[in-house]
């Protein structure tokens, strides 16, 4: 159930913060300065928006329809009646629904009595933003404007290029639909800074709390299997967690010896993984799309279309460099902490298509020793047309390489486990791939967003609305003043309903674990 008060109470009781010693202001400074430039395909119909716009753009557009046109855009749902039978109702989009069990109802089209699953519409009579905090919200809750690609295009999709064309082309890309408060087109990017040691501690605490309510901010970072080298002595998950919590507490108290007295002699700490956990911090940028229409570009095995598409990239920083700037309370010194790596996000992690690039540290010229590094270090991420997967270069990219998938499973030492019943399927898919390639397409010729230096004055430049999630001790998302943001970002359900057999609709998942595994694989 969505229990925001329980999430807030848990955070208060355990001293939530992921950015120590950075304040929220310092995180904003860092996130704004290192914001990558993002370039889109010229024919891209959907661009990143905020979670609030996912709601507001539908409600606003629906109200602009003439009354005679509104019925065709309403969402058809089977709901339970007072006598425990079912009937079809039409709701104004968007809808937030939970399962309401099976009901028997007479199908008005056939006259046949049927038994089907009904839903409860949580925003029926309740403002949609508030409905996300309903106690019934869980991981199976679904938010939808009505699923289909035509509906998504009507509510979110780009309609025209700058020259008034309906199809984007190099130099004349389709324009984003979202507008800022001043009526200018905008693209929203979410940023989150996380010390890996702080994130590890909090995830362990959450795992140890049996009554922790659903929380879309959590998950994807279970690294106990990486940190501890198993021996023959059996250990429960609770003992492992306590050993790691004690280790984190000792480190935070200044003990860097990494001693683990709670482990049996035949168990040991993986020092390489521990070094990564204590050394690095992630600055994650999330791109949230209302709809993915990859089927416009592909007719191959892996193509799909779906609501609620979340992609992104990650900058990996050395905490030591960051903390020096934070301690000095000097924004320019903080900006001089150049990230070590840039990691992209390409479809499923199992495909092993995520990319990691080392970022060189620029040397300031002798005549300008105070020159800031970003002036000599452009960071560009390319979003593939339709699929929104992120890459480091423009052009055509092969999406699936089965040899890489097998190599990844071996390199990660079983992190990605392939059930025996899936092996024949993968063999068949590998044979299919030999005859049918699946590609992503990226380009320099479309809309671009990012830092002002990259977009100001550019004919295809669109301003970025950067939303930095508060994760610091002085200002964090679980504090009551951030309840509106918490309702949406902590939503554990699906940001879209099914749209065909290849649907990928799902929650807005934290990608920290995925970036962490890619970093381990690289080091």
C-alpha positions as CSV (number, residue, x, y, z in Angstrom):
1,X,0.0,0.0,0.0
2,X,1.1,3.6,-0.6
3,X,1.9,4.7,3.0
4,X,3.7,8.0,2.6
5,X,3.7,8.7,6.3
6,X,5.4,5.3,7.0
7,X,8.1,6.2,4.4
8,X,8.6,9.6,6.0
9,X,8.7,8.1,9.5
10,X,11.2,5.4,8.5
11,X,13.5,8.0,6.9
12,X,13.3,10.2,10.0
13,X,14.1,7.3,12.3
14,X,17.1,6.2,10.3
15,X,18.6,9.6,9.4
16,X,18.0,9.4,5.7
17,X,20.6,11.1,3.4
18,X,22.5,9.9,0.4
19,X,24.8,12.9,-0.3
20,X,27.0,13.4,2.7
21,X,28.6,15.9,3.1
22,X,27.0,17.7,0.2
23,X,24.0,19.9,0.9
24,X,21.1,20.0,-1.5
25,X,22.3,23.3,-2.8
26,X,25.7,21.8,-3.6
27,X,24.1,18.8,-5.3
28,X,22.1,21.2,-7.5
29,X,25.3,23.0,-8.4
30,X,27.0,19.8,-9.4
31,X,24.0,18.5,-11.3
32,X,23.5,21.7,-13.3
33,X,27.2,22.0,-14.1
34,X,27.7,18.4,-15.3
35,X,24.3,18.1,-17.0
36,X,25.1,16.2,-20.3
37,X,23.9,17.6,-23.6
38,X,21.2,15.2,-25.0
39,X,20.6,14.9,-28.7
40,X,17.5,13.3,-30.2
41,X,16.6,11.8,-33.5
42,X,15.0,14.5,-35.8
43,X,11.8,12.4,-36.2
44,X,11.4,11.7,-32.5
45,X,7.8,12.2,-31.5
46,X,8.2,11.9,-27.7
47,X,10.7,13.8,-25.5
48,X,11.4,13.6,-21.8
49,X,8.8,15.2,-19.5
50,X,8.3,15.4,-15.8
51,X,6.1,13.0,-13.7
52,X,3.6,15.8,-13.1
53,X,3.4,16.6,-16.8
54,X,2.5,12.9,-17.4
55,X,-0.7,13.8,-15.6
56,X,-1.2,17.4,-16.5
57,X,-0.7,17.2,-20.2
58,X,-3.5,14.6,-20.5
59,X,-5.9,16.4,-18.3
60,X,-5.2,19.7,-20.0
61,X,-5.5,18.4,-23.5
62,X,-8.7,16.5,-22.7
63,X,-10.4,19.6,-21.4
64,X,-9.5,21.4,-24.6
65,X,-11.4,18.9,-26.7
66,X,-14.9,20.0,-27.8
67,X,-17.5,18.2,-25.7
68,X,-18.7,16.2,-28.7
69,X,-15.2,14.8,-29.2
70,X,-14.4,13.9,-25.6
71,X,-16.2,10.5,-25.5
72,X,-13.8,8.9,-28.0
73,X,-10.9,9.8,-25.6
74,X,-12.5,8.4,-22.5
75,X,-11.0,5.2,-21.0
76,X,-13.2,2.1,-20.9
77,X,-13.0,0.1,-17.6
78,X,-14.9,-2.8,-16.0
79,X,-15.8,-1.8,-12.5
80,X,-17.6,-3.4,-9.6
81,X,-21.2,-2.3,-8.8
82,X,-22.9,-2.1,-5.4
83,X,-24.5,-5.5,-5.9
84,X,-21.0,-7.1,-6.7
85,X,-21.7,-7.5,-10.4
86,X,-19.8,-5.5,-13.0
87,X,-20.5,-2.9,-15.6
88,X,-18.5,-0.9,-18.1
89,X,-17.9,2.8,-17.3
90,X,-16.1,5.5,-19.2
91,X,-13.6,7.7,-17.4
92,X,-11.9,11.0,-18.3
93,X,-8.2,10.3,-18.9
94,X,-5.9,9.6,-17.3
95,X,-6.9,6.8,-14.9
96,X,-5.1,5.3,-12.0
97,X,-6.4,1.8,-11.4
98,X,-6.0,-1.2,-9.0
99,X,-7.4,-4.7,-9.3
100,X,-10.8,-5.1,-7.7
101,X,-11.2,-8.9,-8.1
102,X,-13.4,-10.9,-10.5
103,X,-17.0,-9.9,-11.3
104,X,-19.8,-11.4,-13.3
105,X,-21.4,-9.1,-15.8
106,X,-23.6,-9.2,-18.9
107,X,-21.7,-8.2,-22.0
108,X,-23.9,-5.6,-23.7
109,X,-22.5,-6.4,-27.1
110,X,-23.1,-10.2,-27.0
111,X,-25.7,-10.6,-24.2
112,X,-23.5,-13.3,-22.8
113,X,-22.7,-13.4,-19.1
114,X,-19.0,-13.2,-18.5
115,X,-16.6,-13.3,-15.5
116,X,-13.7,-10.9,-15.7
117,X,-11.3,-8.9,-13.5
118,X,-12.7,-5.5,-12.5
119,X,-10.7,-2.5,-11.5
120,X,-11.1,0.4,-9.1
121,X,-10.4,3.8,-10.5
122,X,-8.6,5.7,-7.7
123,X,-8.9,9.1,-9.3
124,X,-12.6,8.8,-9.8
125,X,-13.7,11.9,-7.9
126,X,-10.2,12.5,-6.5
127,X,-7.5,14.8,-8.0
128,X,-5.1,12.5,-9.9
129,X,-2.0,13.9,-8.1
130,X,-3.6,13.1,-4.7
131,X,-4.7,9.6,-5.9
132,X,-1.1,8.5,-6.1
133,X,-1.1,8.6,-2.3
134,X,-4.1,6.3,-1.9
135,X,-3.6,3.5,0.6
136,X,-4.6,1.0,-2.1
137,X,-1.6,1.9,-4.4
138,X,0.8,-1.1,-4.7
139,X,3.2,-2.5,-7.3
140,X,0.4,-3.6,-9.5
141,X,-1.3,-0.3,-9.8
142,X,-1.5,1.1,-13.3
143,X,-1.5,4.6,-14.6
144,X,-2.7,5.2,-18.2
145,X,-4.1,7.7,-20.6
146,X,-5.7,4.9,-22.6
147,X,-2.7,2.9,-23.8
148,X,-2.6,3.2,-27.6
149,X,0.0,5.0,-29.7
150,X,-2.7,7.3,-31.3
151,X,-3.8,8.4,-27.8
152,X,-0.2,9.0,-26.8
153,X,0.5,11.1,-29.9
154,X,-2.6,13.2,-29.2
155,X,-1.7,13.9,-25.6
156,X,2.2,14.0,-25.8
157,X,3.4,13.5,-29.3
158,X,5.2,16.2,-31.3
159,X,2.9,17.6,-34.0
160,X,5.0,19.8,-36.2
161,X,8.5,20.8,-37.0
162,X,9.7,24.4,-36.9
163,X,8.9,24.6,-40.6
164,X,5.4,23.2,-40.1
165,X,6.1,19.7,-41.4
166,X,4.5,16.6,-39.8
167,X,7.7,14.5,-40.2
168,X,11.0,15.5,-38.8
169,X,14.1,15.6,-41.0
170,X,17.8,16.6,-40.5
171,X,17.8,20.3,-39.7
172,X,14.0,20.5,-39.2
173,X,13.2,18.2,-36.3
174,X,9.9,17.6,-34.6
175,X,9.4,20.0,-31.7
176,X,8.6,18.8,-28.1
177,X,5.0,19.3,-26.9
178,X,5.7,20.2,-23.3
179,X,5.8,23.9,-22.4
180,X,7.2,25.7,-19.4
181,X,5.4,28.3,-17.3
182,X,6.3,31.0,-19.7
183,X,5.0,29.2,-22.8
184,X,8.4,28.1,-24.1
185,X,9.0,24.5,-25.2
186,X,11.0,22.5,-22.6
187,X,12.4,19.1,-21.8
188,X,12.6,17.8,-18.3
189,X,15.5,15.8,-16.9
190,X,15.6,14.3,-13.4
191,X,18.9,14.2,-11.5
192,X,19.8,12.2,-8.4
193,X,23.1,12.2,-6.5
194,X,24.0,9.1,-4.5
195,X,27.0,8.1,-2.4
196,X,27.2,4.4,-2.9
197,X,28.2,3.8,0.7
198,X,25.1,5.8,1.9
199,X,22.9,4.0,-0.6
200,X,24.2,0.6,0.6
201,X,23.4,1.5,4.2
202,X,19.8,2.6,3.4
203,X,19.0,-0.3,1.1
204,X,20.2,-2.7,3.9
205,X,18.0,-1.0,6.4
206,X,15.0,-1.3,4.0
207,X,15.7,-5.0,3.4
208,X,15.8,-5.6,7.1
209,X,12.4,-3.9,7.7
210,X,9.6,-6.5,7.0
211,X,6.8,-3.8,7.1
212,X,8.5,-1.3,4.8
213,X,5.8,-0.1,2.4
214,X,6.1,-0.1,-1.4
215,X,8.5,2.6,-2.6
216,X,9.5,3.2,-6.2
217,X,12.7,4.9,-5.1
218,X,14.1,1.7,-3.7
219,X,15.4,-1.5,-5.2
220,X,17.8,-2.7,-7.8
221,X,20.9,-2.4,-5.5
222,X,21.1,-5.7,-3.7
223,X,24.9,-6.0,-3.6
224,X,25.4,-8.4,-0.7
225,X,26.2,-11.1,-3.2
226,X,29.0,-9.0,-4.6
227,X,30.5,-7.9,-1.3
228,X,30.8,-11.2,0.5
229,X,32.8,-14.2,-0.8
230,X,30.7,-17.2,0.4
231,X,32.2,-20.0,2.5
232,X,30.8,-23.4,3.4
233,X,29.3,-22.1,6.7
234,X,25.6,-21.3,6.0
235,X,24.6,-17.7,6.8
236,X,21.1,-16.2,6.8
237,X,20.3,-13.1,4.9
238,X,19.8,-11.3,8.2
239,X,23.3,-12.1,9.4
240,X,24.8,-10.9,6.1
241,X,22.9,-7.7,6.3
242,X,24.0,-7.1,9.9
243,X,27.7,-7.7,9.0
244,X,27.5,-5.2,6.2
245,X,25.6,-2.6,8.4
246,X,28.3,-3.0,11.0
247,X,31.0,-2.5,8.3
248,X,29.3,0.6,7.0
249,X,28.9,2.0,10.5
250,X,32.6,1.4,11.3
251,X,33.6,3.1,8.0
252,X,31.5,6.1,8.7
253,X,33.0,6.4,12.2
254,X,36.5,6.6,10.6
255,X,37.6,2.9,10.7
256,X,38.8,2.1,7.2
257,X,40.3,-1.2,8.0
258,X,37.2,-3.1,6.6
259,X,37.4,-5.7,9.3
260,X,34.3,-8.0,9.4
261,X,34.3,-9.8,12.8
262,X,30.8,-11.1,12.3
263,X,31.8,-13.4,9.4
264,X,32.9,-17.0,9.9
265,X,36.5,-17.7,9.0
266,X,35.6,-19.3,5.7
267,X,33.8,-16.1,4.5
268,X,35.6,-13.0,3.4
269,X,34.9,-9.4,2.2
270,X,35.5,-8.7,-1.5
271,X,37.9,-5.8,-1.2
272,X,37.6,-4.7,-4.8
273,X,33.8,-4.3,-4.5
274,X,34.2,-2.6,-1.1
275,X,36.7,-0.1,-2.6
276,X,34.2,0.8,-5.3
277,X,31.4,1.2,-2.7
278,X,33.5,3.5,-0.5
279,X,35.2,5.4,-3.3
280,X,32.5,6.4,-5.8
281,X,29.3,8.4,-6.0
282,X,26.7,8.4,-8.8
283,X,25.1,11.4,-10.4
284,X,22.2,9.8,-12.3
285,X,20.1,11.6,-15.0
286,X,16.7,10.1,-15.7
287,X,14.8,10.8,-18.9
288,X,11.1,9.9,-18.5
289,X,9.0,9.6,-21.6
290,X,5.2,9.3,-21.8
291,X,5.4,6.8,-24.6
292,X,7.9,4.6,-26.5
293,X,7.1,4.0,-30.2
294,X,10.1,1.9,-31.3
295,X,7.8,0.1,-33.7
296,X,8.0,3.1,-36.0
297,X,11.7,2.3,-36.6
298,X,11.8,-1.5,-36.3
299,X,10.0,-4.6,-37.5
300,X,12.2,-7.0,-35.8
301,X,12.1,-9.3,-32.8
302,X,12.9,-6.7,-30.1
303,X,10.7,-3.8,-31.2
304,X,7.9,-2.6,-29.0
305,X,5.7,0.3,-28.0
306,X,4.5,1.2,-24.6
307,X,3.6,3.9,-22.1
308,X,5.9,5.1,-19.4
309,X,9.5,4.7,-20.8
310,X,12.4,5.5,-18.4
311,X,15.9,5.8,-19.7
312,X,19.0,7.7,-18.7
313,X,22.7,7.9,-18.0
314,X,25.1,8.1,-15.1
315,X,28.2,10.1,-14.2
316,X,30.6,8.3,-11.8
317,X,32.5,10.6,-9.4
318,X,35.3,10.1,-6.9
319,X,33.9,11.0,-3.5
320,X,37.2,12.3,-2.3
321,X,37.3,15.0,-5.0
322,X,33.7,15.9,-4.5
323,X,34.0,16.2,-0.7
324,X,37.0,18.5,-0.9
325,X,34.9,21.0,-2.9
326,X,32.0,20.5,-0.5
327,X,34.1,21.1,2.6
328,X,35.5,24.3,1.2
329,X,32.0,25.5,0.5
330,X,33.4,26.7,-2.9
331,X,31.1,26.1,-5.9
332,X,33.9,26.5,-8.4
333,X,36.1,24.0,-6.5
334,X,33.1,21.6,-6.5
335,X,32.8,22.0,-10.3
336,X,36.4,21.1,-10.7
337,X,35.7,17.5,-9.6
338,X,35.7,15.9,-13.0
339,X,33.7,12.6,-13.2
340,X,35.7,9.4,-13.9
341,X,33.1,7.7,-16.1
342,X,29.9,8.1,-18.1
343,X,27.5,5.1,-18.3
344,X,24.6,4.8,-20.7
345,X,21.4,2.7,-20.6
346,X,20.5,0.5,-23.6
347,X,17.4,-1.6,-23.4
348,X,17.6,-4.7,-21.1
349,X,20.7,-5.1,-18.9
350,X,21.0,-8.7,-20.1
351,X,21.7,-7.4,-23.7
352,X,25.0,-6.1,-22.4
353,X,24.7,-3.0,-24.6
354,X,25.2,-0.4,-21.9
355,X,28.3,1.7,-22.6
356,X,30.9,3.1,-20.2
357,X,33.4,5.7,-21.2
358,X,36.4,7.1,-19.3
359,X,36.3,10.9,-19.0
360,X,39.7,12.5,-19.3
361,X,40.6,15.3,-16.9
362,X,41.3,18.5,-18.8
363,X,44.5,20.4,-18.0
364,X,43.8,24.1,-17.6
365,X,46.0,26.3,-19.9
366,X,49.0,28.0,-18.3
367,X,47.5,31.4,-19.0
368,X,44.2,30.6,-17.3
369,X,44.8,28.2,-14.3
370,X,41.3,28.9,-13.0
371,X,39.6,27.7,-16.1
372,X,36.8,25.3,-15.3
373,X,37.0,21.8,-16.8
374,X,33.6,21.7,-18.5
375,X,34.7,24.4,-21.0
376,X,37.1,21.9,-22.5
377,X,35.0,18.7,-21.9
378,X,31.8,18.4,-23.8
379,X,29.6,15.6,-22.6
380,X,27.0,14.4,-25.2
381,X,24.5,11.6,-24.9
382,X,22.4,10.4,-27.9
383,X,18.8,9.2,-27.4
384,X,17.8,6.7,-30.0
385,X,14.7,7.4,-32.1
386,X,11.6,5.7,-30.7
387,X,13.4,3.4,-28.3
388,X,15.1,6.2,-26.3
389,X,18.1,4.0,-25.5
390,X,21.1,6.2,-24.8
391,X,24.4,6.0,-26.7
392,X,27.7,8.0,-26.9
393,X,27.8,8.5,-30.7
394,X,25.5,9.3,-33.6
395,X,24.7,6.6,-36.2
396,X,23.3,3.0,-36.3
397,X,23.7,0.8,-33.3
398,X,23.2,-3.0,-33.2
399,X,21.0,-3.6,-30.2
400,X,21.3,-7.3,-29.4
401,X,24.5,-9.4,-29.6
402,X,24.0,-12.8,-28.1
403,X,27.7,-13.5,-27.7
404,X,27.9,-10.4,-25.5
405,X,24.9,-11.6,-23.5
406,X,26.6,-14.9,-22.8
407,X,29.9,-13.2,-21.9
408,X,28.1,-10.8,-19.5
409,X,26.6,-13.7,-17.7
410,X,30.0,-15.3,-17.3
411,X,31.8,-12.0,-16.4
412,X,29.3,-11.2,-13.7
413,X,29.8,-14.5,-12.1
414,X,26.2,-15.5,-12.1
415,X,24.7,-12.0,-11.4
416,X,22.4,-12.6,-14.3
417,X,21.1,-16.2,-14.0
418,X,19.7,-18.0,-17.0
419,X,17.1,-20.6,-16.1
420,X,17.5,-23.9,-17.8
421,X,14.2,-23.6,-19.5
422,X,15.3,-20.4,-21.2
423,X,18.4,-21.9,-22.8
424,X,16.6,-23.4,-25.8
425,X,14.8,-20.1,-26.3
426,X,18.0,-18.1,-26.4
427,X,19.5,-20.5,-28.9
428,X,16.5,-20.0,-31.2
429,X,16.7,-16.2,-30.7
430,X,20.4,-16.3,-31.5
431,X,19.6,-18.1,-34.8
432,X,16.9,-15.6,-35.6
433,X,19.3,-12.7,-35.0
434,X,21.6,-14.1,-37.7
435,X,18.9,-13.3,-40.2
436,X,17.2,-10.3,-38.7
437,X,19.1,-7.4,-37.3
438,X,17.7,-5.0,-34.8
439,X,19.1,-1.5,-34.7
440,X,18.8,1.8,-32.9
441,X,19.3,5.1,-34.7
442,X,20.9,8.2,-33.2
443,X,21.6,11.5,-34.8
444,X,23.2,15.0,-34.5
445,X,20.3,16.5,-36.5
446,X,17.5,16.6,-34.1
447,X,16.4,18.5,-31.0
448,X,19.1,19.0,-28.4
449,X,18.9,20.0,-24.8
450,X,21.4,20.4,-21.9
451,X,23.6,23.1,-20.5
452,X,23.0,26.6,-21.8
453,X,26.3,26.7,-23.6
454,X,25.2,23.8,-25.8
455,X,21.7,25.0,-26.6
456,X,21.6,28.8,-26.4
457,X,21.6,30.1,-29.9
458,X,21.3,26.7,-31.6
459,X,18.4,26.5,-34.0
460,X,17.4,23.1,-32.5
461,X,18.2,24.0,-28.9
462,X,15.5,23.4,-26.2
463,X,15.9,24.5,-22.6
464,X,16.2,21.9,-19.9
465,X,14.0,21.9,-16.8
466,X,16.3,20.1,-14.4
467,X,14.6,18.5,-11.5
468,X,17.1,17.6,-8.8
469,X,15.6,15.1,-6.4
470,X,16.4,16.2,-2.8
471,X,18.4,13.5,-1.1
472,X,20.4,15.5,1.4
473,X,20.1,15.7,5.2
474,X,19.1,19.3,5.0
475,X,16.5,18.7,2.3
476,X,15.3,15.2,1.2
477,X,12.3,13.7,-0.5
478,X,10.9,12.0,2.6
479,X,10.4,15.2,4.5
480,X,6.8,16.5,4.7
481,X,7.5,19.6,2.6
482,X,8.3,17.3,-0.4
483,X,5.1,15.2,-0.1
484,X,3.9,16.2,-3.6
485,X,7.1,15.0,-5.2
486,X,7.2,11.8,-3.0
487,X,3.7,10.8,-4.1
488,X,4.8,10.5,-7.7
489,X,8.5,9.5,-7.5
490,X,7.8,6.8,-4.8
491,X,4.9,5.4,-6.9
492,X,5.7,1.6,-7.1
493,X,3.2,0.8,-9.8
494,X,3.3,0.8,-13.6
495,X,3.5,4.1,-15.5
496,X,1.6,2.5,-18.4
497,X,-0.8,-0.3,-19.3
498,X,-0.2,-3.1,-21.8
499,X,-0.1,-2.3,-25.5
500,X,0.4,-5.5,-27.4
501,X,2.4,-8.7,-26.7
502,X,5.8,-6.8,-26.7
503,X,4.7,-4.3,-24.0
504,X,7.5,-3.1,-21.7
505,X,5.4,-0.8,-19.5
506,X,6.5,-0.8,-15.9
507,X,7.6,1.2,-12.9
508,X,10.1,4.0,-12.9
509,X,12.9,1.8,-11.6
510,X,16.1,3.0,-9.9
511,X,19.0,2.2,-12.1
512,X,21.8,2.5,-9.5
513,X,22.3,-1.3,-9.3
514,X,22.5,-1.6,-13.1
515,X,25.1,1.2,-13.3
516,X,27.0,-0.3,-10.4
517,X,27.2,-3.7,-12.1
518,X,28.4,-2.1,-15.3
519,X,31.1,-0.2,-13.3
520,X,32.3,-3.4,-11.7
521,X,32.4,-5.2,-15.0
522,X,34.6,-2.4,-16.4
523,X,37.0,-2.0,-13.5
